[in-house]
Amino acid sequence: MRYTIYCALWVYIFSFVACSSLHVQPRNIMGYDNGIAILQSEKPNSKAQVEVAQERIGGSNYTPLLLYIVVENLNDNNILFSMKNITIHINNKIITPTPFESLSYTNINLTESLYDYGIEIKPSEKFAKDSFFNIDTYRPLLYPIIINNVLTFRYRFYNSSLSRANMYATYQADNKARKLLIAHYLRKNTLTQNNAKGGFILIPYQKLESGNLNLKIDIEKDQHEFKINLTKP
């Protein structure tokens, strides 16, 4: 009976995670760089590039969509480039990326998103990622009991001290990931001729849905457009 309930629980969890995730499928890919899809657009006065590393978002951690955007100025005049130059639509709805000022307060899990870009965030100590479902979290009782005239031991009980240590290590990893993203997030830049700059933009998973995501970058008179399909598994 216990085994049946255990299996049913995992089937439910797996189904929930699968249903709450989306596949990321960029369109018009120019090529790949270490597994990262490269999308490019060139206009008379500017170039734009979008890098897409993730293949799936959402899931149990509500992994957000993380994009890296680079713009190059081909004009003699200086160009001001910031988040205001970017417009995102999905199914004809406007989606707003997380502003830089809010990153310090966000509780979004960023470690998986950065890992897809080849950036690994390691906690200071080695603990199970999810202690509740890890065998090391449980400890056998030291005294025997009798159930239905059979001598046995109590199965196991939850090791709260290990759980607290795991939560602390996870917090440390999340804090490191947040600081790294803040250092490389897209902010306001002045681009001189042949100068390229950019950074990450973050879109929380809760703002996304299955459909066509259109990303537009306006650089003075140039408009660069990129398309990403978000599909259910």
C-alpha positions, 0 to 999 in steps of 0.5 A, spaced: 500 500 500 505 504 501 509 503 495 502 504 491 501 511 494 509 513 493 508 511 486 502 515 485 505 521 488 511 521 484 506 520 478 502 526 480 508 530 481 511 528 474 505 530 471 504 537 474 511 539 473 510 537 465 504 540 465 507 547 468 513 547 463 514 550 456 519 548 451 523 554 448 524 554 440 527 560 437 526 561 430 531 563 424 537 560 428 543 563 425 548 558 429 550 555 436 555 557 440 556 552 446 549 550 445 546 557 445 542 558 440 544 565 436 539 569 433 541 575 429 539 581 425 542 587 421 540 593 419 543 600 416 545 603 422 545 597 427 546 590 429 542 586 434 543 579 437 539 575 442 542 569 445 537 563 447 540 557 452 534 554 455 530 549 452 525 548 457 522 553 462 517 553 468 517 546 472 517 545 479 522 551 480 518 556 476 524 557 472 524 564 468 526 565 461 533 568 461 535 572 454 542 575 453 541 581 448 547 585 444 546 591 440 552 594 436 552 601 433 554 602 426 552 609 425 557 615 426 552 618 432 552 615 439 546 611 440 542 610 447 540 603 448 536 601 454 530 596 456 526 601 454 528 600 447 525 592 447 518 590 446 516 583 448 509 581 446 506 574 447 499 572 443 498 579 442 499 581 450 505 586 452 510 582 457 515 586 461 521 584 463 523 584 470 527 591 471 534 592 474 531 595 480 527 589 482 532 584 482 535 585 489 528 583 491 526 577 487 525 570 490 526 567 483 530 561 482 536 563 477 541 557 478 538 553 473 537 559 468 544 561 469 547 554 468 544 553 461 548 559 459 554 555 462 554 559 469 554 554 474 553 557 481 555 552 487 553 552 494 559 553 499 557 546 502 555 539 498 547 538 500 542 534 497 538 539 492 531 537 495 532 534 502 525 532 503 525 526 497 533 524 499 534 518 502 540 522 506 535 526 510 532 520 513 535 516 519 532 510 522 530 509 529 534 506 534 529 502 538 525 496 535 517 496 535 512 490 534 507 491 528 502 485 527 506 480 532 513 482 527 519 485 530 521 491 526 524 498 526 520 504 525 521 506 517 525 513 518 523 520 520 525 527 517 532 530 519 530 537 520 537 539 521 539 537 515 533 540 512 535 547 515 542 546 512 540 544 505 535 550 505 541 555 508 546 552 502 540 553 497 539 560 499 547 561 499 547 559 491 540 563 490 544 569 493 550 568 488 546 567 482 542 573 484 548 577 484 551 575 478 545 576 474 545 583 477 552 584 475 551 582 467 543 585 467 541 590 461 542 597 463 542 604 460 548 604 455 551 609 450 554 606 444 559 609 440 560 607 433 562 600 432 561 599 439 557 593 442 554 592 449 548 588 452 546 584 458 541 579 460 533 580 461 529 576 465 522 574 464 518 571 470 515 564 468 508 566 471 508 572 465 509 567 460 504 562 456 504 557 450 504 561 444 509 565 440 513 570 443 515 576 439 521 580 441 522 587 438 528 592 439 528 599 436 534 602 435 533 609 432 530 608 425 532 601 425 527 595 428 530 588 429 525 583 430 526 576 433 521 570 434 521 564 440 515 559 440 513 557 447 510 550 447 507 545 452 511 538 452 
